[in-house]
Amino acid sequence: VAWNKRDLLLYAVGIGAKKDDFPFLILSGCVDKSWAPFPTYPVVLGLKGEDQDVNLFSERSKMEGTPGLPAFNPNRVVHGSQFIEILKPLPPVSGAGWKLKQRICGVHENSKWQSGIIVDAENILTDSNGTAYAKLYATGQKFDKVIAGPPQAKPIPKDRKPDWVVTDQTTPEQAIVYRLSGDYNPLHIDPKIGQAGGFGGCILHGLSTYGFAARALLSAIGGNDPHALKFYGCRFTSPVKPGDALETSAWEVGPGPDGTVEVSFVTKNLTSGKVALGGGIAYIKKVEKSKL
């Protein structure tokens, strides 16, 4: 895998960065010396790879070389959830030799739909020396026989209102921009595919919505400090269409590791009225938002 500064700036816009999100938009030495990659950027690398041009989604999304697993149809695969643990800040440019090392850490039947299987994967992002920078989990649900997995969110308190509520607005062009980070699934660009899939047209990449919620939490709790977010994840529970409005509600539920607070959150699609991201968990250092 590989990236450059342009890739990082493009990703920030793909997850809805606003004109005053200076830590993710203005390069060091220009105006704001605190510029850094947005911490969830590694989630795009599985499809982006080391390319600086477009790729073919049907080829890039294949899961090969796993004994006992059937061939996957990329048009039938659903991303169930995503978690990321940030171990070290990313450099602005990767250079050569970076890898995303994957292992399958769980396979189980999909009891909810009575068909298919759920595959849980762990990915570790390493540099040319083998130093780990991030650990990513794409997982279905918690079950007994798993060799690795992320922390799970605590229940949302029923007796109090959220400590933070952040609203945001996706644009009709959101998927057009986000796909340039490496996910060229035609479901997000061709209305006919979305209609055939029962979505009524194009839907936004789940990982773009995922980034919107991460931005909401980092802005409200972490003062937009690129290094304040240490762990973040959630389930994808219903689709978002480009142009939909989002509302992220978060509750502080206890202390987290290394001076962070633990947060449980949900992101609601205000346009459809449905929860788009559920079971959200984050470890964030509370930081006052900096000003230029």
C-alpha positions in Angstrom: 0.0 0.0 0.0 1.1 3.6 -0.5 -0.2 7.2 -0.2 0.9 10.8 -0.6 -0.2 14.2 0.7 -2.7 14.6 -2.1 -4.4 11.3 -1.1 -4.7 12.4 2.5 -6.2 15.8 1.5 -8.7 14.1 -0.9 -9.7 11.6 1.8 -10.5 14.5 4.2 -12.8 16.0 1.6 -14.4 12.6 0.9 -15.5 12.3 4.6 -16.9 15.9 4.5 -14.1 18.0 5.9 -15.2 21.6 6.2 -13.4 24.8 5.2 -12.3 25.4 8.9 -11.0 21.8 9.5 -7.5 23.2 9.1 -5.6 20.3 10.8 -6.6 18.0 7.9 -6.6 20.5 5.0 -3.7 22.9 5.3 -0.2 21.5 5.0 2.4 22.2 7.5 4.4 25.3 6.8 1.5 27.1 5.1 -0.9 28.4 7.8 -1.4 25.7 10.4 1.6 23.7 11.6 -0.6 21.1 13.2 -1.6 19.4 9.9 -1.7 15.6 9.9 -3.5 12.8 8.2 -7.0 12.2 9.4 -6.6 9.2 11.7 -9.1 6.8 10.0 -7.3 7.1 6.6 -5.9 3.5 6.7 -9.4 2.1 6.2 -9.2 3.0 2.5 -5.9 1.1 1.8 -7.4 -2.3 1.4 -9.0 -1.3 -1.9 -6.6 1.5 -2.9 -3.4 -0.6 -2.5 -0.4 1.3 -3.9 -2.2 2.7 -7.0 -2.3 6.4 -8.0 -4.9 5.7 -10.7 -8.3 4.1 -10.7 -8.7 0.4 -10.2 -11.3 -2.3 -11.1 -13.4 -2.9 -8.0 -14.3 -6.5 -9.1 -10.6 -7.4 -9.1 -9.5 -5.4 -6.1 -12.3 -6.8 -3.8 -11.5 -10.4 -4.3 -10.6 -12.4 -1.2 -8.3 -15.2 -2.5 -6.0 -17.7 -0.9 -8.1 -18.6 2.1 -8.5 -22.3 2.4 -12.1 -23.5 2.8 -13.7 -20.3 1.8 -15.8 -20.2 -1.4 -15.2 -17.6 -4.2 -16.8 -14.3 -3.3 -19.1 -12.3 -5.6 -18.1 -8.6 -4.8 -21.6 -7.6 -5.7 -23.1 -9.8 -2.9 -20.6 -8.7 -0.2 -21.9 -6.4 2.6 -19.5 -4.5 4.9 -20.9 -5.3 8.4 -18.7 -3.2 10.6 -15.3 -1.5 10.8 -13.0 -0.7 13.7 -9.5 0.9 13.8 -6.9 1.2 16.5 -4.3 3.9 15.8 -1.0 2.7 17.1 1.3 5.5 15.6 0.6 8.7 13.6 0.9 8.2 9.9 3.6 10.0 8.0 2.4 12.4 5.3 4.0 10.2 2.6 4.3 6.5 2.9 7.3 5.8 0.8 8.0 2.2 -0.4 7.6 -1.0 1.6 4.3 -0.4 3.5 2.0 -3.4 3.7 -1.5 -4.2 5.0 -1.2 -7.7 6.4 -4.5 -9.6 6.7 -5.6 -12.7 8.5 -9.1 -14.2 8.7 -9.9 -14.4 12.4 -13.5 -15.7 12.3 -15.9 -17.4 9.9 -19.5 -18.2 10.9 -22.9 -18.7 9.5 -25.2 -15.7 9.1 -28.0 -16.7 11.4 -29.9 -13.5 10.9 -30.4 -13.9 7.1 -30.3 -17.7 7.2 -27.9 -17.7 4.3 -24.3 -16.9 3.5 -21.4 -16.5 5.9 -19.8 -13.7 7.9 -16.0 -13.3 7.7 -14.1 -11.4 10.3 -10.7 -10.0 9.2 -7.9 -8.4 11.1 -5.5 -6.1 9.1 -2.3 -4.6 10.4 -0.6 -1.7 8.6 3.2 -1.9 8.8 6.0 0.2 7.4 9.1 -1.2 5.6 10.7 -2.1 8.9 7.7 -4.1 10.1 6.6 -1.4 12.6 2.8 -1.5 13.1 0.9 1.8 12.7 -2.7 0.7 12.8 -4.8 -2.3 13.4 -8.1 -2.7 11.6 -11.0 -5.1 12.1 -13.8 -5.7 9.7 -16.1 -8.0 11.6 -19.7 -9.2 11.6 -20.6 -9.8 15.2 -19.2 -11.1 18.5 -19.3 -14.9 18.8 -17.5 -17.7 20.6 -14.7 -18.9 18.4 -12.7 -15.9 17.4 -8.9 -15.6 17.5 -8.9 -11.7 17.5 -11.4 -9.0 17.7 -12.0 -5.3 18.8 -13.5 -4.0 22.0 -17.3 -3.8 21.9 -19.3 -0.7 22.8 -21.0 -0.3 26.1 -24.8 0.2 26.0 -26.0 3.7 25.5 -27.2 5.2 28.8 -31.0 5.3 28.9 -31.3 7.7 31.8 -29.6 10.8 30.3 -29.3 12.8 27.1 -26.1 12.5 25.0 -23.1 14.5 26.1 -22.4 15.7 22.5 -24.7 16.0 19.4 -23.2 16.9 16.0 -25.2 17.4 12.9 -23.7 17.3 9.4 -24.8 17.3 5.8 -23.5 15.1 3.0 -23.6 16.5 -0.5 -25.2 14.9 -3.6 -21.6 14.6 -4.9 -20.2 13.0 -1.8 -19.8 9.5 -3.3 -18.2 10.9 -6.4 -15.5 12.5 -4.3 -15.1 9.7 -1.8 -14.6 7.0 -4.5 -11.4 8.8 -5.5 -9.7 7.4 -2.3 -9.8 3.9 -3.9 -13.3 2.4 -3.6 -14.6 2.3 -7.2 -17.6 0.1 -6.4 -20.2 1.0 -9.2 -23.0 0.8 -6.6 -22.0 4.2 -5.4 -21.9 5.9 -8.9 -24.4 4.1 -11.2 -28.1 4.6 -10.2 -29.2 1.5 -12.1 -27.1 -0.8 -9.9 -28.5 0.8 -6.8 -32.0 0.5 -8.1 -31.5 -3.2 -9.0 -30.2 -3.8 -5.4 -33.3 -2.3 -3.9 -31.7 1.0 -2.7 -33.6 3.3 -5.0 -30.4 4.6 -6.6 -26.8 5.3 -5.5 -25.9 5.0 -1.9 -22.9 6.6 -0.1 -19.9 4.4 0.8 -20.3 3.1 4.3 -16.8 4.2 5.1 -17.6 7.7 4.0 -20.4 7.8 6.6 -17.9 6.2 9.0 -15.5 9.1 8.4 -18.3 11.7 8.9 -19.0 10.3 12.4 -15.3 10.1 13.2 -15.0 13.8 12.2 -18.0 14.7 14.4 -16.5 13.0 17.5 -13.0 14.4 16.9 -14.3 17.9 16.5 -16.7 17.8 19.5 -14.5 15.9 22.0 -10.9 15.9 20.7 -10.7 19.6 19.6 -9.9 18.4 16.0 -6.5 17.3 17.3 -5.4 14.7 14.7 -3.7 12.6 17.5 -6.6 12.6 20.0 -8.5 9.6 18.4 -7.0 6.3 19.5 -9.7 3.8 18.8 -12.9 4.0 16.8 -15.5 1.7 15.3 -19.1 0.9 14.7 -21.6 -1.3 12.8 -23.2 -0.3 9.5 -26.9 -0.6 10.1 -28.7 1.2 7.2 -27.6 3.0 4.0 -27.1 6.7 3.5 -27.7 8.4 0.2 -25.5 11.3 -1.1 -27.2 14.4 0.1 -28.7 13.0 3.3 -28.3 14.7 6.7 -26.5 13.0 9.6 -26.7 13.4 13.4 -24.1 11.8 15.6 -25.0 11.5 19.3 -22.3 10.4 21.8 -22.2 9.6 25.5 -19.1 9.4 27.7 -19.3 6.0 29.4 -16.1 5.9 31.4 -12.3 6.3 31.3 -10.4 4.8 28.3 -6.8 3.6 28.1 -3.9 6.1 28.1 -5.7 9.2 29.3 -8.7 8.9 26.9 -12.4 8.8 27.6 -14.6 6.0 26.3 -17.5 7.1 24.2 -20.5 5.2 22.9 -22.3 6.7 19.9 -24.9 6.3 17.2 -25.2 8.2 13.9 -28.7 8.7 12.7 -29.7 9.5 9.1 -32.0 12.5 9.6 -33.3 12.2 6.0 -34.5 8.5 6.3 -35.1 8.6 10.1 -33.0 5.4 10.5 -29.8 4.7 12.4 -27.0 4.5 9.9 -24.1 3.6 12.3 -24.8 1.6 15.5 -22.8 0.1 18.3 -20.3 2.9 18.1 -17.3 3.0 20.4 -14.3 5.4 20.6 -11.4 6.2 22.8 -10.6 9.9 22.5 -8.5 12.4 24.5 -10.5 15.4 25.4 -8.9 18.4 23.9 -10.0 22.0 23.6 -10.4 23.0 19.9 -7.5 25.0 18.7 -7.8 28.3 16.9 -5.6 29.8 14.2 
